[in-house]
Amino acid sequence: MGFMKSRDDHTLFVKLEAGRYLAVLIYVDDILVASNNDDAVTEFICELESHFKLRNLGEAKYFLGLEIARSEKGILVCQRKYTLELLDDAGFLGSKPSSIPLDPTVRLSKETIIPKDGSKVVHEMGALLAEPKVY
């Protein structure tokens, strides 16, 4: 079918042909298809349907815990529902925001949050992942 496997994500396959970009994300038996051309999506789905039984759920609204919303300004991907479920499971759903060490109104950019030498950050994050601490 002419797809190239992404070197960064082994579940992502991409195809660029005659200015038509097609991206296919596969996770077990879930498939998300994105393209800059509706005909490319239709052709791809028809090709898959000739080999497999599919259930087309239409335009993506949820995918693997991600909420997907479209507007004239673009596409918004968030995990609001997942986050609310985590808060509910932990018993914090009705909690009020608490003070944090960072002013929540500050707008960050890559320049302000990525240190020149990221090795210390990587080390600290690795330590947290290896030995999680409960506060």
C-alpha positions in Angstrom: 0.0 0.0 0.0 3.1 2.2 0.0 3.2 3.3 3.6 6.4 4.1 5.5 6.7 3.2 9.2 7.5 6.2 11.4 11.0 5.9 12.9 9.7 7.7 16.0 6.5 5.8 16.6 6.2 2.1 15.6 2.4 2.4 15.5 2.3 5.2 13.0 2.5 4.7 9.2 2.6 7.6 6.7 2.2 7.9 3.0 2.8 11.0 0.8 1.6 10.7 -2.8 0.8 13.4 -5.2 0.5 16.0 -2.4 -1.9 13.8 -0.5 -0.7 13.0 3.0 -2.2 10.0 4.8 -1.3 9.0 8.4 -2.5 5.8 10.0 -2.1 5.2 13.7 -2.7 1.6 14.8 -3.1 0.3 18.3 -4.2 -3.4 18.6 -7.5 -3.3 16.8 -8.1 0.5 16.8 -7.1 2.5 13.8 -7.1 6.3 13.4 -6.7 7.7 9.9 -5.8 11.4 9.2 -5.2 13.1 5.9 -5.2 16.4 4.1 -7.5 14.8 1.5 -10.9 13.2 2.1 -10.6 11.1 -1.1 -7.4 9.5 0.2 -9.1 8.5 3.4 -12.1 7.0 1.4 -9.8 5.1 -0.9 -7.7 3.7 2.0 -10.8 2.6 3.9 -12.2 0.9 0.8 -8.9 -0.9 0.4 -8.9 -2.1 4.0 -12.6 -3.2 3.7 -11.6 -5.4 0.7 -9.4 -7.4 3.1 -10.9 -7.0 6.5 -14.3 -6.6 8.2 -14.3 -3.0 9.6 -16.6 -1.0 11.8 -16.2 2.7 10.7 -17.0 4.9 13.6 -16.9 8.1 11.5 -15.1 11.2 12.5 -12.9 10.6 15.6 -14.2 12.1 18.9 -12.3 9.7 21.2 -9.2 7.6 20.6 -7.3 5.7 23.3 -8.4 8.1 26.1 -7.8 11.2 24.0 -10.7 13.6 23.3 -10.6 15.0 19.8 -12.5 18.2 18.9 -12.5 20.1 15.6 -13.2 23.7 15.1 -12.6 26.4 12.4 -9.3 27.2 14.3 -8.0 23.7 14.2 -8.0 20.4 16.1 -7.9 20.2 19.9 -6.7 17.0 21.5 -7.0 16.7 25.3 -7.5 14.2 28.1 -10.2 16.0 30.1 -12.4 12.9 30.5 -9.4 10.7 31.4 -8.2 13.3 33.9 -11.7 13.5 35.5 -11.8 9.7 35.8 -8.4 9.7 37.5 -9.5 12.3 39.9 -12.7 10.4 40.6 -10.8 7.1 41.2 -8.5 8.9 43.6 -11.4 10.6 45.4 -10.3 14.1 44.4 -13.1 14.9 41.9 -14.7 17.6 44.1 -11.5 19.1 45.4 -10.6 22.7 45.0 -7.4 23.7 43.3 -4.5 24.0 45.7 -1.6 26.4 45.7 1.3 25.2 43.6 4.9 26.4 43.3 4.2 27.9 39.9 1.9 30.8 39.1 -0.9 29.2 37.0 -1.2 32.4 34.9 2.3 32.3 33.6 2.6 31.3 29.9 5.5 29.0 29.2 7.4 28.5 26.0 10.1 26.0 25.0 12.8 28.5 25.8 11.6 29.0 29.3 11.0 25.4 30.3 13.7 23.4 28.5 17.1 23.8 30.2 20.3 24.1 28.2 21.6 21.0 29.9 18.7 18.6 30.2 20.7 15.8 31.9 19.7 16.9 35.4 16.0 16.9 34.5 16.3 13.5 32.9 18.1 12.2 35.9 15.5 13.6 38.3 12.6 12.2 36.3 14.2 8.8 36.0 14.6 8.8 39.8 10.9 9.6 40.3 9.9 6.9 37.8 12.2 4.3 39.4 11.2 5.2 43.0 7.9 7.0 43.0 7.3 9.0 46.2 3.9 9.6 47.8 3.5 13.0 49.5 
